[in-house]
């Protein structure tokens, strides 16, 4: 394989790269674009956060109103989200992420008919996801990650026809993935990692033709990987690690021509590595650690010219690493 970067001969192949394209530190699954939002520093909160007591005091501590973007972004807030925000009928973007906000997500936010982006991530919000949010017909981005939300994912979220990004990871959500999410034809990013979700992965997700990022890491999903996932021709990042998935890895994953990152480790698969994975010409990371795999390592993996990290540890594989990957 062309290139001057050395490749060690071992079960873990990791080569230097100019891109910081590894997964996020919490579970390794949210995309790089989610590591920062605006000018905030994730995980850093002020010593004296501002308390949200009413709309007037909240407004007085926000940045100046930008009539062009019609948005407020603030870092350093505490307390509950005032329902009075629904009086801001022209609001297009509401970003209250990375604060110390507590209490429920107000169902009244569903009245903000002009809202296109809602980010309440990295707070201490609790309770359920209010189904009233599904009234936000113009919503393109919904971020509720890293809170203490519980209960099921509302199936009504499938009615948000304009939604492009949905991040609900790092909460305590339970139940199954509602198959209605497959109706989100414009969805590009779906992050559900680090919850208590269970049941099978809905094969209907294979209908999300625009999906680029799928994160289901760190849940209790069971059953096989649906072969319909191989229909996601736009998918670049697939994170299914740390679940209870079984059966063989579907060879249909070899159809994901745009895939760059494939994390399937810490599951209970059976069978061997499908040689069809060698068709993933854009693949940069292949992680199959501790997945109960058996059989030979497919020699065809040596054709993965973009691969810079291969992790096959803690399996029962036989034979050598393809020489193209270790020379």
N, C-alpha and C positions, 0 to 999 in steps of 0.2 A: 504494500500500500504506500502511496506517495506520502511525503511529509517527513520532517526531521524530528518530530517529538518522540521520545523513547516510550516504549510500552513494556512494563514489567511482565515477566512470565509467571502468572499466578492466577488464582480464581477471581481476584479483584483486579481489574485493569482500570487504571485511572490516569489520564494524561492531562498535562497542564492545558488550560484554555484561557483565552482572554475574556470570556464571558463569565459573569457570576450567575450561571444558569442553574445552579443547584436549587433544591426546594427550600422553602421557608423553614425556619428553625423549629417552629412549634410541632408540626408533623411533616413538614416538607412538601406541602401540597399547594399552597396558594401561589399564584403567579407573581412575577417580580413587580408588576404594576400595582399589586395590592400591598407591597411593603411600605409604601409611603402614599399619603394622600394630601395634596396641597403642599404646605410647608411644614406639616407636623412631623414630629419625631416619634415614631411608634414606640409605645412602652414607656415614654417619659411623661410624667404628669406633674403639674405644678404643686408646690408646697401648700399654697392657700387657694384652692379652687373657688371660683365664684359660685354662689348658690343660686339656683333658679327658684325664685319665690313668686314672681309674677312676670307677665310679659314685659312690663316697663323696665324692671331691673335687669332682665335678661338682655333686652335691647341695648341698655346703657353700657353693657360690658362686651358687646359684639363689635366686630370691625365695622367700618362704615358701610352703609348699604350701597351696593353696586347696582345702579339702575340698569346697566347693560346686561350683566349676567343674572341679575335678580337673585342673588345668593348671599347667604351669610355663612362664614366659616369661623369657628371659634375653638380655641384649645385652652381649657382651664375651667370647665363648668362642672357643677355638682348639683345634686338634688334631682327632682323629677322634671320631665319634659312638660311644659305648660300647654294644656289643650288650646289655650288662646292663640297659639301659633296658626290655627286654622283661619284666623282673621286675615292672614296674608294671602289673599286669593291669587295674587300674581306670582307667587314664589315658584321658581323653577328648580332650584337646587337647595337642599337642606343638608348640610354636612356638620354633624355634631360628634363625629368619631373621635376616639382617643380622649375621652374625658372621664369624669367620675359620676356619670348620670345613673340614677337608680329608679326603681319603680317600673311600672309597665310601659310598654309602647302604647301611647294614647291612640285608641281607635279613631279619634277625631282627625288624625292626620289623613285619613282617607278622604277628607273633604278638600284637600289641596289639589284641585282639579288640574292645575297647570304644572304640577311637580313632575320633573323629569329624572331627578336623581335624589335618592334618600340614603344617607349614610349615617347609621347610628352605631357603627362597629366600635369595638374596644371600649366598652363601658361596663356597667354592672346592672344592666336592665334585666328584669325578670318577668315571669308570666309567659303567656302564650303569644304567638304571632297573631295579631288581630286580623281576622278575615276582611275587615273593612278596608285594608290597604289595597285590596283588589279593585277598589273603585278608582284607583289612580291610572286612568286609561293611557296617560302619556308617559308613564314611568318607564325609563330605559335602564336604570341602575338601582338595585336594592341591596344594601349592605347592612346586615344585622350580625355579622360575625363577632366572636369573642365577647359574648354576654353570658347571662345565666338563663336564657330562654328555655322553656320546657314545652312539652306537649307535641302534637303532631305538626307536620308541615301542612298548612291549609291547602287542600286540593284546589281552592279557588284561585291560587296564584297562577294556575294555568290559564286564567282569563286575561292576564296582563300581556296583551298581544304585542306591545312595543318593547317588552323587556329584552335587554341584551346581556345583562350581567346580574347574577343572583348569587350572593354569598351569605350563607347561613351557618358556616362552620364554627367550631369551637363553642358550642352551646350544649344543652342537655336535651336536644330534640329527640323524640322517640317515634316508634311506629315505622311504617313503610314509606318509601318514596312514592308520592302519589303519581300514578301514570299520567295524570292530566298535565304534568310538567312537560310532557312530550308535545303539547300543543303550542309551546313557545317557539314558534318558527324562526324568530330572530335571535334567539339566545346563543351567545358566543361563549359565556363563561358560567359554569355551574360549580359552586363550591359548597359541599355538604360535609366536609371532613370533620372528624373529632366530635361526633355526637353519639347518641345511643340508638341510631337508626338500625333497623333489622329487616329481615325478610329477603326475598330475592331482589336482584337488580332488575328493574322493569325492562323488558326487551323493547318497550316503546321508546326508550331513550335513543335507540338507533334511528329514530325519525328526525332527530335534531340536526338537520343538514348543515347548519351554520356553526355548530359547536366546535370551539377550539380548545377548551380547557374543561376537563371533568375531574373533580376531586371527590372521592368517596372514602378517603383514607380514615382508618381508626374508628370504624363503626362495627356492627355485628351482622353485616350482610352475609347471607348464606346462599348455597346453591352454586351453580356454575356461572361463569361470565357469559352473558347472552351473546351468541354469535352475531346478533344484530348490531353490536357495538362496532363491528367491522364496516358498517355502512357510513360511519361518521368521517367522511372524506376530508373534512376541514380540520379534524382533530390534531392538535400539536402536543398536548400534554394529557396523559392518562395516568391517574393515581388511584390505585385500588388496593394498596398495601394495608396490612393489619386488619383483615376481616376474617371471616370463616368460609371463604370461597373454596369450592371443591371441584372435582372433575378435572378434565384436561383443559389446558389453555387453548382456546379456539383458534384454529389456523386462520380464521377470517380476520384476525387482527393484522395479518400480513397485508391486508388491503389498505391499511391506513398510511397512505403514501406521504402525508404531511407530518406524521408523528415524529417528535423529537425526543420526548421523555416518556418512558414506559416503566412504571413502578408497580410490580405485582407481588412483592415480597411479603413474607409472614402470612401466608395463607396455607391451605391444606390441599393443594392440587394433587393430581395423580398423572401418571404418564410422563412423557418426555417433552423437551422443548420443541415446539413445532418448527420445522425448517423454514416454513413460510415467513417467519420473522426476518429472514434474510432479505426479504423484499422491501424492508423499511429503509430505503436509501437515505432518508433524512434523519434517522435515529442517532441521537447523541448519547443517551443514557439508557441502559437496559439493566434493571434491577430485579432479580429473581431470587434474592436471598431467602433462605429458610422457607421453601415453598413445597417441600416433599416431592421434588421432581426426581425422576430416575432416567436411566438410559444414557446414550452417548450425547456429547455436546455436538450439535450439528456443524459439520465443517463449513456449511454454507454461510454461517455467521461471519466468516472471514471476509465476506464481500461488503460488510457494513462500513463503508468508507468514512462516514461522518462520526462513527462511534468513538467516544473518548472515555466512557466509563462502563464497565461490565462487571456486575456483581452476581456471582453464582454460588456464594458460600452456603454452607449448611444444607446441601442437598445430597442426593445419592447418585450423582452424575458420574459417568465413566468416560475415559478417553481424554485426549489432550485439548487444550485451548487451541482453536485454529491458528496455525502459525502466522497468518497475516496480522493477527492481533497482538502478537508477542515479540515479533522480530524487531 
